[in-house]
Amino acid sequence: MDKTARRYTVLPVALIALGLGVMAATAAFAGWLEHGPAIFLSLAESGMSWCF
């Protein structure tokens, strides 16, 4: 019984962590879409765009 109780406590924590990871990745992608050209131009001005 202890094994099933642990599974039911680990599963919600894992799902919450997965959800937060997906939300963070979505926010990062949306930020890149919004500010991507400005980021690239600032890197190009400093000569760092060839490093990536």
ABEGO torsion letter per residue (X at the ends): XAAAAAAAAAAAAAAAAAAAAAAAAAAAAAAAAAAAAAAAAAAAAAGAAAAX
